[in-house]
């Protein structure tokens, strides 16, 4: 995976280097997650786009460098006014792999 391509997919200007450290961490984290899950030594070409999609999701959910954990409104009740919030950590509760297991399972090797 390339940081420049990930920047383009995220809409980050090429000259903006403020997110480079975060993007490198995300690239390494996604690559490590895929390799560990699939029991592989290197990332196959067939999983490159999946890796980019996972990196985009991780970047948007975690928002590295942002102060505090981002929250969104989960529900609103009008009678007696009640508002519930959820965080990005709740969105990733099942793990980053949950949405991509179908694609990753095609490349997964068993270990004995």
Backbone torsions as a table, in degrees:
resi	resn	phi	psi	omega
1	UNK	NA	147.0	-178.6
2	UNK	-115.3	135.6	179.7
3	UNK	-64.6	-36.5	-179.4
4	UNK	-63.1	-41.9	179.1
5	UNK	-68.4	-40.0	178.0
6	UNK	-63.5	-39.6	175.8
7	UNK	-58.3	-46.4	179.9
8	UNK	-60.8	-42.7	-179.9
9	UNK	-67.0	-29.2	179.0
10	UNK	-88.1	-7.1	-179.8
11	UNK	80.0	20.3	177.8
12	UNK	-88.0	127.9	179.9
13	UNK	-57.6	144.4	-176.0
14	UNK	-58.9	-35.9	-178.1
15	UNK	-79.3	-11.9	-179.4
16	UNK	-77.9	113.0	-178.8
17	UNK	-103.7	6.1	-176.1
18	UNK	-68.0	-22.6	-178.5
19	UNK	-105.0	4.4	-174.1
20	UNK	-58.6	-44.3	-179.2
21	UNK	-63.7	-43.3	178.5
22	UNK	-64.4	-41.6	179.8
23	UNK	-65.9	-39.4	177.1
24	UNK	-63.1	-41.9	177.6
25	UNK	-62.0	-44.4	-179.5
26	UNK	-63.9	-42.8	178.1
27	UNK	-60.5	-46.5	179.5
28	UNK	-64.9	-40.2	-179.4
29	UNK	-64.9	-45.7	179.9
30	UNK	-65.7	-43.7	178.8
31	UNK	-61.3	-44.8	179.6
32	UNK	-63.4	-41.0	179.2
33	UNK	-61.9	-46.2	-179.9
34	UNK	-64.7	-47.0	-177.9
35	UNK	-63.7	-40.6	178.9
36	UNK	-68.0	-42.1	-178.9
37	UNK	-66.1	-42.1	-176.0
38	UNK	-89.1	-5.2	-177.9
39	UNK	58.3	48.8	-178.3
40	UNK	-115.9	161.9	177.5
41	UNK	-93.8	-31.5	178.1
42	UNK	-142.2	156.4	-176.0
43	UNK	-73.7	120.8	178.3
44	UNK	-70.0	151.6	-180.0
45	UNK	-59.3	-30.8	-179.2
46	UNK	-69.7	-12.5	179.4
47	UNK	-107.6	6.8	-177.9
48	UNK	-61.6	-49.4	-179.6
49	UNK	-66.7	-35.7	176.3
50	UNK	-62.6	-41.0	178.6
51	UNK	-62.8	-41.4	177.7
52	UNK	-64.4	-42.0	178.1
53	UNK	-62.8	-40.8	177.7
54	UNK	-64.1	-40.9	179.4
55	UNK	-64.8	-39.9	178.0
56	UNK	-64.2	-45.2	178.1
57	UNK	-61.0	-45.2	-179.6
58	UNK	-62.6	-42.6	178.9
59	UNK	-61.5	-43.7	-177.6
60	UNK	-72.9	-35.1	179.4
61	UNK	-74.5	-46.0	-173.4
62	UNK	-83.7	-33.6	-177.1
63	UNK	47.7	69.3	-176.9
64	UNK	-60.8	141.5	179.8
65	UNK	87.1	-10.1	178.7
66	UNK	-78.8	140.1	179.4
67	UNK	-72.9	116.5	178.4
68	UNK	85.9	169.9	-179.9
69	UNK	-88.8	126.3	179.9
70	UNK	-66.2	140.5	178.7
71	UNK	-123.6	152.7	175.6
72	UNK	-130.4	159.4	178.9
73	UNK	-75.9	126.1	179.4
74	UNK	-92.0	-41.5	179.3
75	UNK	-157.4	153.9	177.9
76	UNK	-132.1	130.8	174.7
77	UNK	-116.7	137.6	-176.8
78	UNK	-91.2	-38.0	178.6
79	UNK	-70.0	118.4	-174.9
80	UNK	65.6	15.8	173.1
81	UNK	42.1	104.4	178.6
82	UNK	-136.6	133.4	177.7
83	UNK	-129.7	130.2	178.1
84	UNK	-113.8	143.0	-179.2
85	UNK	-118.9	155.2	174.7
86	UNK	-130.7	154.5	-179.4
87	UNK	-109.9	170.6	177.6
88	UNK	-63.4	-31.0	178.2
89	UNK	-62.8	-35.7	176.8
90	UNK	-67.1	-36.0	179.9
91	UNK	-66.4	-31.2	179.2
92	UNK	-97.0	17.5	-174.5
93	UNK	-55.5	-39.7	179.0
94	UNK	-81.2	-0.7	-179.0
95	UNK	94.2	158.6	-179.6
96	UNK	-67.3	-25.5	-176.3
97	UNK	-72.0	-22.4	-170.7
98	UNK	-54.5	-36.8	-178.5
99	UNK	-82.7	-12.7	-172.5
100	UNK	-119.6	5.0	-177.0
101	UNK	-59.8	-35.5	179.0
102	UNK	-58.7	-46.5	179.2
103	UNK	-71.2	-39.8	-176.9
104	UNK	-70.6	-33.1	-178.3
105	UNK	-62.7	-26.5	178.3
106	UNK	-64.9	-23.9	-177.6
107	UNK	-109.0	-0.3	-175.0
108	UNK	-73.1	134.5	177.0
109	UNK	-110.3	142.3	178.1
110	UNK	-83.7	146.1	174.8
111	UNK	-113.7	142.6	178.2
112	UNK	-111.3	NA	NA
